[in-house]
Amino acid sequence: MENRQDRLEQYWKQLEDFGLERSDYPDARLRQYRRGDFLCRQGCPMEELLFVVEGRVKVCAVTPADKTLLFCYNGPGTLVGEVELMTGEAVTTSLQADSTVRCVALPMQKYAASLRGNIRFMNRVAHMLAQIVARNAVNDTLNILAPLEARLRAYIARSQREGVFTGRLTETAEYLGVSYRHLLRTMNELCARGILEKTRGGYRILQPLELDRQQEEGEWSIPRTKE
């Protein structure tokens, strides 16, 4: 039977794209998280650099008023802790498993200096950070200026599983920055137009959720992350 160490060796091939040799990191570990588990929490120290090799995580922040803001979803090939590796500061956002997630973990303090001295690794990190800046510019524009329906469609499209959205509406309203009543009214409108269908376990998607240019109030790009 395949054990966790065998899986680590299998997943390590994804880390070779970062210029990392397995023999240089004998104490690397494979971490597994269930849906709902936190990979890291805002304000806490980051003790391990995590390479997501399987599953999907959601990136969010909590405001002083205890409101949650959803930034994006990340999948395999992304890093957790690259900013903290560079700054040495506490985590600025929380990452929570949205499915079963597996990560290759490297002790942060032990390998910080060698990682920062690895040109290939740093080039890859710089490229990833540039992509994050570009994505956040689109996300911020959408979140601030786009109508609720456009933001809700994008959120449902990213959160659905096999054509069904099962997210908690109270949590969805908080993520989108609207009242529960406003969100529920919009969900009911989508159902009345035959785009969604209310089921016992959530909402079934009956029509494509992406808006075309005539439907949108402006020219929006629904943000996507590499999976």
Backbone as a ProteinNet text record, in pm:
[ID]
protein_1_A
[PRIMARY]
MENRQDRLEQYWKQLEDFGLERSDYPDARLRQYRRGDFLCRQGCPMEELLFVVEGRVKVCAVTPADKTLLFCYNGPGTLVGEVELMTGEAVTTSLQADSTVRCVALPMQKYAASLRGNIRFMNRVAHMLAQIVARNAVNDTLNILAPLEARLRAYIARSQREGVFTGRLTETAEYLGVSYRHLLRTMNELCARGILEKTRGGYRILQPLELDRQQEEGEWSIPRTKE
[TERTIARY]
85.5	0	89	51.1	129.2	116.2	228.4	223.3	252.4	251.1	268	405.8	509.5	643.4	650.3	583.7	579.8	512.7	405.5	335.8	423.9	501.5	591.7	687.9	744.9	838.2	767.1	643.6	566.2	538.1	498.2	463.4	585.2	702.1	820.8	849.1	804.9	828.5	772.8	665.1	609	703.4	783.7	875.3	1000.6	1026.3	1142.8	1130.2	1006.7	985.6	1034.5	1049	1100.5	1252.3	1313.9	1458.4	1502.9	1419.3	1450.1	1481.5	1595.3	1637.8	1596.4	1540.4	1491.2	1601.1	1722.5	1831.3	1870.7	1835	1870.3	1772.7	1662.1	1558.2	1513.4	1602.2	1570.6	1456.1	1429.5	1323	1193	1178.2	1051	941.3	821.1	708.3	586.5	500.1	374.2	264.9	198.4	89.1	-44.2	-142.6	-276	-378.5	-470.8	-573.3	-711	-805.9	-943.8	-1012.7	-1123.2	-1198.1	-1235.8	-1207.3	-1233.9	-1112.5	-1009.1	-886.6	-811	-741.7	-660.3	-516.6	-462.2	-320.8	-237.8	-290.6	-227.3	-334.5	-307.5	-404.4	-342.8	-421.9	-381.6	-330.3	-212	-153.7	-63.1	-59.5	24.7	157	261.8	388.6	376.6	452	453.2	576.8	555.5	668.5	715.7	629.4	666.6	627.3	709.2	674.5	599.7	478.9	393.5	378.8	399.4	377.3	248.4	145.1	18.4	34.4	15.7	32.6	-98.3	-200.9	-330.4	-439.5	-554.3	-666.4	-674.5	-766.4	-790.1	-806.4	-747.6	-756.3	-816.5	-886.7	-938.1	-858.3	-830.7	-748.9	-841.5	-838.3	-928.1	-860.1	-921.2	-872.1	-989.6	-960.6	-1062.6	-1037.1	-1139.9	-1127.3	-1136.7	-1098.5	-1114.1	-1258.1	-1355.4	-1496.6	-1539.7	-1441.9	-1467.8	-1548.1	-1529.5	-1589	-1484.4	-1529	-1436.3	-1442	-1325.4	-1315.9	-1245.7	-1312	-1254.1	-1176	-1048.7	-965.6	-970.8	-948.4	-940.1	-930.8	-927	-898.9	-767.3	-686.9	-560.8	-558.9	-492.5	-484.6	-341.2	-319.4	-185.3	-89.7	34.3	135	156.4	75.1	90.7	165	214	290	209.2	235.4	180.2	297.6	316.4	425.2	537.6	523.7	632.6	652.8	543.6	556.4	626	585.1	645.3	791.6	825	964.5	1050.1	994.5	1070.2	1072	961.7	951.4	986.9	971.9	994.6	885.4	773.3	664.5	554.3	454.2	343.1	256.6	173.2	86.2	-14.4	-34.1	-125	-263.5	-278.5	-408.6	-422.7	-546.1	-571.6	-600	-547.9	-574.6	-643.7	-757	-840.5	-865.5	-855.7	-876.9	-1022.6	-1043.6	-1178	-1211.8	-1117	-1132.8	-1021.5	-1003.6	-884.9	-762.6	-669.8	-551.9	-426.3	-331.1	-200.4	-93	3.3	112.3	245	348.5	484.3	533.5	579.9	618.3	768.9	828.7	969.9	980.8	1062.4	1081	1128.8	1053.5	1081	1215	1235.8	1355.9	1482.7	1476.5	1594.6	1640.8	1545.6	1582.2	1564	1529.9	1503	1622	1740	1857.6	1889.4	1886.7	1920	1814.4	1687.5	1581.2	1596.1	1626	1643.1	1767.4	1862.6	1982.2	1968.9	1854.7	1829.5	1766.4	1843.2	1796.3	1674	1675.3	1561.9	1435.5	1449.5	1335.6	1284.7	1375	1334.1	1269.6	1317.3	1254	1110.9	1091.5	955.9	865.5	917.7	839.1	804.1	901.3	876	766.3	770.1	666.4	529.9	523.8	397.7	342.8	430.4	386.1	334.6	397.5	348.8	209.4	186.3	54.2	-50.1	-10.4	-102.2	-140.1	-42.6	-71	-168.7	-144.4	-233.7	-373.4	-382	-513	-587.7	-515.4	-580.8	-635.8	-568.7	-619.1	-754.7	-768	-896	-999.5	-960.8	-1053.8	-1105.2	-1014.6	-1055.1	-1153.3	-1126.8	-1218.8	-1355.6	-1355.9	-1482.3	-1556.4	-1485.5	-1548.9	-1603.2	-1534.8	-1575	-1683.7	-1672.5	-1757.9	-1863.4	-1841	-1935.1	-2064.1	-2177.7	-2303.9	-2297.6	-2385.3	-2384.1	-2401.8	-2489.2	-2513.9	-2386.8	-2305.4	-2180.8	-2086.4	-2076.6	-1987.7	-2040.1	-2170.8	-2231	-2212.7	-2234.3	-2213.3	-2069.4	-1975.2	-1834.5	-1805.5	-1860.1	-1836.4	-1895.5	-2018.7	-2082.3	-2005.3	-1961.5	-1886.4	-1759.6	-1693.8	-1569.5	-1592.4	-1711.1	-1736.4	-1815	-1876.3	-1963.4	-1885	-1955.3	-1899.7	-1996.8	-1948.9	-2029	-2164	-2161.5	-2281.9	-2375.4	-2331.6	-2416.9	-2340.3	-2406.7	-2349.2	-2409.7	-2325.2	-2373.2	-2322	-2269.9	-2215.3	-2321.9	-2282.3	-2374.5	-2400.3	-2527.6	-2560.9	-2517.2	-2519.4	-2472	-2323.3	-2247	-2103.7	-2082	-2161.1	-2149.7	-2177.6	-2281.3	-2314.4	-2199.5	-2137.6	-2025.6	-1907.6	-1878.4	-1767.7	-1789.2	-1914.1	-1943.7	-1973.1	-1978.3	-1997.3	-2137	-2239.6	-2378.7	-2461.4	-2583.7	-2671.3	-2725.7	-2764.1	-2822	-2949	-3032.1	-3157.5	-3131.5	-3032.7	-2998.8	-2948.9	-2863.9	-2812.7	-2925.8	-3012.6	-3121.4	-3214.1	-3240.4	-3324.3	-3260.8	-3129.9	-3060	-3059.6	-3039.8	-3045.3	-3183.7	-3287.3	-3423.6	-3449.4	-3391.2	-3406.3	-3339	-3222	-3152.7	-3233.2	-3299.6	-3385.1	-3507.1	-3567.1	-3685.8	-3654.5	-3532	-3491.3	-3438.2	-3441.4	-3400	-3251	-3175.3	-3029.2	-2986.6	-3055	-3032.2	-3162.4	-3148.9	-3264.9	-3238.4	-3329.8	-3313.1	-3337.6	-3244	-3257.3	-3245.1	-3263.7	-3255.2	-3115.3	-3014.5	-2876.6	-2808.7	-2878.9	-2815.9	-2884.7	-2803.7	-2856	-2789.2	-2871.7	-2819.3	-2806.9	-2694.2	-2668.3	-2729.7	-2823.8	-2894.6	-2842.4	-2782.5	-2729.9	-2590	-2508.1	-2373.5	-2380.5	-2286.6	-2288.2	-2209	-2118.4	-2039.4	-2129	-2112.5	-2190.7	-2126.3	-2209.6	-2153.4	-2151.8	-2090.3	-2067	-2197.2	-2301.4	-2428.2	-2498.3	-2474.3	-2538.9	-2470.1	-2341.8	-2264.9	-2281.2	-2266.4	-2265.3	-2119.8	-2057.8	-1915.9	-1845.1	-1715.8	-1636.4	-1557.6	-1607.4	-1547.4	-1483.1	-1380.9	-1316.3	-1333.6	-1404.7	-1425	-1289.8	-1239.7	-1105	-1098.3	-993.2	-973.1	-832.5	-814	-682.8	-647.2	-520.3	-475	-505.3	-556.6	-591.8	-507
-119.7	0	124.5	225.2	347.2	426.7	468	547.5	693.8	775.9	919.8	953	879.2	904.1	875.9	768.6	738.4	851.2	903.7	1014.5	1138.7	1162.9	1277.4	1269.2	1152.6	1136.1	1160.2	1117.3	1136.5	1284.9	1355.3	1496	1584.9	1537.1	1622.6	1670	1597.9	1638.7	1777.4	1813.7	1947.5	2054.7	2019.9	2116.7	2136.4	2041.8	2056.5	2178.9	2222.2	2343	2467.5	2457.1	2567.5	2560.2	2462.1	2447.5	2385	2300.6	2238.5	2090.8	2048.6	1909.6	1836.3	1718.2	1642.1	1616.1	1588.5	1553.6	1669.6	1792.2	1908.9	1931.9	1857.9	1881.2	1747.6	1683.4	1550.5	1551.1	1664.9	1668.6	1728.4	1732	1775	1677.7	1729.6	1648.3	1673.9	1572.2	1586.8	1614.3	1727.9	1766.2	1745.6	1699.6	1679.4	1754.7	1822.9	1902.2	1861.6	1854.5	1828.5	1960.5	1951.1	2071.6	2145.1	2274	2354.9	2377.1	2293.5	2312.5	2435.7	2502	2618	2574.7	2616.9	2595.1	2696.7	2817.3	2921.1	3021.8	3095	3192.1	3331.6	3426.4	3565.9	3606.9	3671	3719.7	3621.4	3496.3	3394.1	3379.5	3332.3	3309.9	3193.4	3201.8	3095.5	3009.7	2888.8	2803.3	2715.5	2692.5	2608.3	2676	2655.9	2696.9	2580.7	2606.2	2500.7	2511.2	2399	2389.2	2307.8	2371.2	2301.3	2207.3	2078.2	1979.3	1909.8	1927.6	1866.4	1940.6	1962.6	2025.7	2175	2241.1	2383.7	2453	2571.8	2649.8	2786.1	2843	2978.5	3073.9	3190.8	3291.9	3403.5	3435.4	3537.1	3614.1	3725.4	3807.5	3843.2	3865.7	3903.7	4047.3	4131.8	4271.7	4287.9	4405.6	4429.3	4413.3	4432.5	4415.3	4269.5	4179.5	4035.7	3997.9	4073.8	4040.5	3970.9	3874.6	3798.4	3846.8	3869.4	3910	3799.6	3746	3640.5	3703.5	3663.8	3715.9	3627.7	3498.2	3410.4	3265.5	3175.2	3033.8	2999.8	2916.2	2870.2	2718.4	2665.9	2522.1	2472.8	2351.7	2294.4	2384.4	2388.4	2471.6	2604.4	2634	2760.5	2740.9	2851.5	2851.1	2913.7	2870.9	2933	2971.9	3101.3	3147.5	3216.9	3240.5	3304.5	3449.6	3520.1	3657.8	3659.7	3571.1	3563.8	3520.3	3439.7	3400.7	3523.3	3617.4	3735.8	3842.1	3854.5	3962.8	3920.4	3791.3	3744.1	3785.1	3835.2	3882.1	3777.7	3808.3	3716.7	3708.2	3605.6	3581.8	3696.1	3745.4	3857.8	3813.6	3689.7	3637	3495.1	3448.9	3311.3	3225.5	3103.2	3008.2	2886.7	2851.5	2743.8	2642.6	2514.8	2409.2	2409.2	2410	2405.5	2264.3	2174.4	2032.6	1960.7	1833.3	1767.7	1828.7	1877.6	1947.6	1878.3	1861.6	1808	1909.2	1925.4	2020.6	1955.7	1989.2	1955.5	2070.2	2039.3	2140.5	2139.9	2260.3	2277.2	2368.5	2333.5	2421.9	2559.5	2663.2	2797.7	2851.6	2850.9	2911.4	2839.5	2708.3	2630.8	2658.3	2674.1	2683.4	2822.3	2921.3	3055	3110.2	3103.5	3161.8	3091	2957.5	2884.3	2905.9	2917.4	2942.6	3080.4	3179.4	3314.7	3325.4	3234.6	3234.4	3150	3084.4	2999.8	3086.3	3121.3	3214.2	3160.1	3033.8	2976.2	2981.7	2950.6	2956.7	3099.4	3194.5	3333.5	3388.7	3349	3392.3	3341	3216.8	3159.5	3233	3262.9	3335.8	3475.5	3543.6	3677.3	3674.1	3571.4	3556.9	3534	3451.9	3423.4	3547.9	3624.8	3745.7	3848.7	3856.2	3947.3	3906.3	3776.1	3728.4	3763.2	3755	3788.4	3935.9	4022.6	4166.2	4193.8	4131.5	4152.3	4099.6	3981.7	3923.2	4008.3	4058.8	4139.1	4269	4324.3	4446.5	4421.1	4305.8	4269.8	4241.5	4165.1	4129.7	4253.2	4346.7	4466.5	4549.7	4560.5	4634.6	4569.2	4438.3	4365.1	4379.3	4364.6	4368.5	4506.4	4610.7	4746.1	4799.7	4773.4	4841.3	4753.6	4623.7	4538.2	4520	4503.5	4477.1	4342.7	4326	4204.4	4080.2	4084.6	3964	3914.3	4007.2	3966.9	3901.5	3960.2	3904.1	3770.8	3761.1	3636.4	3524.9	3554.6	3453.3	3402.9	3495.5	3455.7	3368	3405.7	3329.2	3189.3	3179	3047.3	2961.3	3021.4	2945.5	2886.2	2960.4	2912.2	2814.9	2821.3	2741.1	2613.6	2602.8	2488.3	2357.7	2249.8	2115.4	2032.8	1990.6	1908.2	1971.8	2103.1	2173	2210.8	2196.5	2230.2	2322.4	2431.5	2524.3	2494.7	2461.5	2423.4	2517.1	2632.6	2724.9	2782.6	2813.1	2876	3019.5	3058.2	3191.7	3301.5	3274.1	3375	3402.9	3297.8	3312.6	3379.5	3342.2	3402.1	3551.9	3590.7	3732.7	3809.5	3749	3814.3	3828.6	3723.9	3728.9	3837.3	3852.7	3947.6	4087.9	4102.8	4234.8	4291	4204.2	4248.4	4190.4	4239.8	4185.2	4050.1	3970.5	3839.4	3854.5	3952.5	3971.9	4008.7	4094.8	4132.8	4011.8	3932.2	3812.1	3715	3689.4	3594.6	3641.8	3771.1	3825.6	3801.9	3818.9	3796.6	3648.8	3561.4	3417.2	3377.6	3433	3401.5	3451.3	3566.2	3618	3524.9	3474.1	3380.5	3252.1	3209.5	3090.8	3119.1	3236.4	3271.6	3280.8	3315.2	3327.4	3195.8	3089.7	2958.6	2938	3022.9	3008.9	2912.2	2919.2	2828.1	2757.6	2644.5	2571.1	2534.5	2576.7	2545.3	2397.4	2332.1	2191	2176.1	2055.6	2031.6	2057.8	2031.9	2047.1	2174.6	2260.6	2384.1	2437.9	2475.9	2531	2460.9	2405.6	2342	2446.3	2444.3	2539.5	2486.5	2561.1	2517.7	2585.7	2704.2	2778.4	2828.6	2856	2908.3	3035.1	3049.2	3162.1	3281.9	3260.8	3372.4	3470.1	3599.1	3702.9	3742.6	3767.1	3822.3	3974.4	4042.2	4185.1	4264.7	4216	4286.9	4277.2	4167.7	4148.7	4226.1	4252.7	4316.3	4467.5	4530.2	4675	4720	4710.9	4740.7	4620.6	4635.3	4527	4461.6	4343.3	4274.7	4145.5	4109	3980.1	3899.6	3785.4	3700.7	3642.5	3672.9	3627	3477.8	3417.6	3273.4	3247.9	3137.4	3095.7	2963.7	2942.4	2819.7	2702.2	2593.3	2474.2	2358.4
0	0	0	-81.2	-90.8	38.8	96.5	218.2	185.7	291.5	270.9	215.6	255.6	204.8	55.8	11.4	-131.3	-208.7	-152.5	-218	-224	-118.9	-118.9	-236.1	-256.4	-368.6	-501.6	-510.5	-633.1	-657.5	-552.1	-565.9	-585.3	-546.3	-553.3	-695.5	-794.2	-932.8	-959.5	-888.9	-907	-853.4	-753.6	-694.9	-779.6	-870.4	-956.4	-1046.5	-1073.7	-1153.1	-1079.5	-947.3	-867.2	-852.1	-915.4	-904.5	-774.9	-715.3	-586.6	-604.8	-554.7	-562	-434.9	-450.8	-336.1	-233.8	-280.3	-189	-97.7	-134.8	-54.2	61.1	62.3	162.9	223.7	298.9	353.3	454.5	517.4	617.6	564.3	431.8	373.5	417	436.3	480.8	392.9	385.8	314	416.1	403	492.7	420.9	494.9	438.4	523.2	456.1	523.3	471.8	563.5	525.2	492.6	420.8	387.8	516.7	519.7	637.9	725.6	711.8	789.4	739	829.9	792.8	767.1	653	625.4	701.1	716.1	795.6	834.7	941.9	992.1	996.5	959.6	959.2	1096.7	1097.1	1222.3	1292.6	1246.4	1309.4	1233.5	1298.9	1228.8	1131.2	1022.8	921.8	946.9	992.7	1029.1	914.8	815.3	702.1	571.3	471.4	336.1	272.8	223	171.2	19.9	-47.2	-190.8	-211.6	-262.2	-283.6	-402.8	-379.4	-486.4	-522.7	-439.6	-469.4	-392.2	-457.7	-391.6	-418.7	-349	-368.7	-234.6	-223.6	-100.2	-131.6	-34.9	-52.1	35.4	-21.7	43.5	90.4	218.6	271.7	384.4	419.9	530.7	619.9	746.5	843.7	888.4	880.3	917	1069.5	1120.8	1265.7	1314.3	1222.5	1258.9	1247.8	1229.9	1221.9	1097.6	988.3	860.3	774	693.4	610.3	466	407.6	267.9	190.1	90.2	7	-106.7	-122.3	-229.4	-353.8	-336.1	-452.1	-405.7	-503.6	-480.1	-548.3	-484.6	-542.4	-548.7	-650.4	-668.9	-674.6	-723.8	-732.2	-809.1	-762	-826.8	-757.7	-655.4	-584.5	-453	-400.7	-276.2	-164.3	-43.8	75.8	164	184.1	270	196.8	66.2	-7.5	36.1	69.4	117.3	252.7	342.1	474.7	467.1	366.9	346.2	317.3	240.6	202.2	311.9	386.1	484.7	626.1	656.5	792.5	888.9	836.6	920.9	932.6	1015.4	1036.4	911	906.3	791	777.8	656.6	632.6	588.3	543.7	503.6	556.8	564.2	607.1	485.4	484.5	377	435.9	376.4	427.4	317.5	351.3	253	207.2	75.5	17.9	-27.9	-14.1	-48.2	27.2	2.1	56.5	-10.6	69.9	18.5	68.3	-20.9	16.4	-21.9	67.7	47.2	84.7	11.9	52.7	139.1	258.8	356.5	380.4	378.6	411.7	532.6	632.6	748.5	703.4	736.7	686.3	735	865.7	921.6	875.9	868.3	833	690.1	598.4	457.6	397.9	479.2	426.4	347.8	403.7	338.7	207.4	207.1	84.5	-23.7	15	-82.7	-145.5	-62.2	-116.1	-203.8	-185.6	-269	-394.1	-411.5	-528.8	-637.4	-740.4	-843.6	-917.7	-949.2	-1021.7	-935.9	-808.7	-717.8	-706.5	-689.3	-672.8	-799.4	-915.2	-1040	-1048	-1004.8	-1007.7	-908.7	-790.5	-691.7	-742.7	-805.4	-858.6	-964.2	-1049.1	-1152	-1088.4	-985.4	-918.4	-848.9	-785.3	-717.9	-818	-934.9	-1039.1	-1086.1	-1098.1	-1136.2	-1029.9	-902.7	-793.7	-799.7	-824.9	-834.3	-947.9	-1064.3	-1178.5	-1149.9	-1087.9	-1056.3	-955.3	-854.4	-752.6	-809	-910.3	-972.2	-1036.4	-1103.2	-1164.6	-1057.3	-956.6	-848.9	-775.5	-745.9	-672.9	-754.1	-884.4	-970.2	-971.2	-984.7	-986.7	-854.5	-743.2	-612	-577.5	-623	-587.3	-679.9	-810.1	-907	-973.6	-981.7	-1054.4	-975	-1043.8	-973.5	-902.4	-803	-722.8	-808.3	-907.1	-985.6	-1052.7	-1106.8	-1171.5	-1072.1	-952.7	-850.1	-798.9	-784	-735.7	-837.2	-964	-1068.2	-1066.6	-1055.4	-1053	-931.7	-816.8	-694.4	-703.9	-753.8	-767.5	-865.8	-976.8	-1077.7	-1019.4	-929.6	-871.2	-756.2	-693.9	-574	-600.5	-717.5	-745	-754	-728.1	-741	-824.6	-941.6	-1031.8	-1061.2	-1084	-1124.4	-1012.1	-886.8	-773.5	-677.9	-637.2	-539.7	-403.5	-306.2	-172.9	-64.1	-103.6	-4.9	85.9	208.1	304.2	260.5	253	203.3	300	429.6	523.6	501.1	475.5	449.1	314.3	215	82.2	88.1	161.6	174.4	238.6	336.7	404.4	310.4	233.9	139.2	33.9	-10.6	-118	-66.3	64.6	122.1	105.9	111.1	96.9	211.1	224.9	327.8	283.8	381.6	351.5	269.1	300	227.2	81.4	59.8	-78.2	-156.8	-93.4	-160.5	-191.5	-93.7	-114.7	-225.7	-231.4	-338.1	-475.5	-484.2	-611.5	-648.5	-550.3	-576.6	-627.5	-566.7	-610.5	-752.3	-787.2	-923.3	-1024.3	-990.3	-1079.3	-1096	-990.7	-999.6	-1088	-1070.4	-1148.1	-1297	-1331.2	-1471.1	-1526.8	-1446.5	-1493.8	-1501.3	-1433.7	-1432.2	-1322.8	-1207.8	-1097	-1061.5	-995.5	-945.2	-799.7	-711.6	-569.6	-547.2	-479.4	-446	-294.9	-248	-104.2	-50.9	-134.1	-87.2	-131	-205.7	-252.2	-375.2	-474.1	-598.8	-716.6	-805.5	-925.8	-1036.8	-1106	-1213	-1342.6	-1399.2	-1519.8	-1644.9	-1630.6	-1745.1	-1711.6	-1814.6	-1788.3	-1704.2	-1613.1	-1520.5	-1570.7	-1668.7	-1717	-1791.7	-1760.7	-1826.8	-1958.4	-2061.4	-2183.4	-2171.2	-2265.1	-2253.4	-2250.2	-2318.1	-2317.8	-2183.3	-2112.2	-1982.9	-1872.6	-1889.8	-1783.8	-1788.2	-1676.1	-1668.5	-1668.2	-1781.5	-1793.2	-1851.4	-1875.7	-1933	-1820.5	-1777.5	-1664	-1708.7	-1640.4	-1661.5	-1535.3	-1544.3	-1427.4	-1386.7	-1268	-1229.3	-1215	-1266	-1254.7	-1203.1	-1137.2	-1091.5	-1157	-1176.6	-1238.4	-1147.5	-1204.1	-1124.7	-1168
[MASK]
+++++++++++++++++++++++++++++++++++++++++++++++++++++++++++++++++++++++++++++++++++++++++++++++++++++++++++++++++++++++++++++++++++++++++++++++++++++++++++++++++++++++++++++++++++++++++++++++++++++++++++++++++++++++++++++++++++

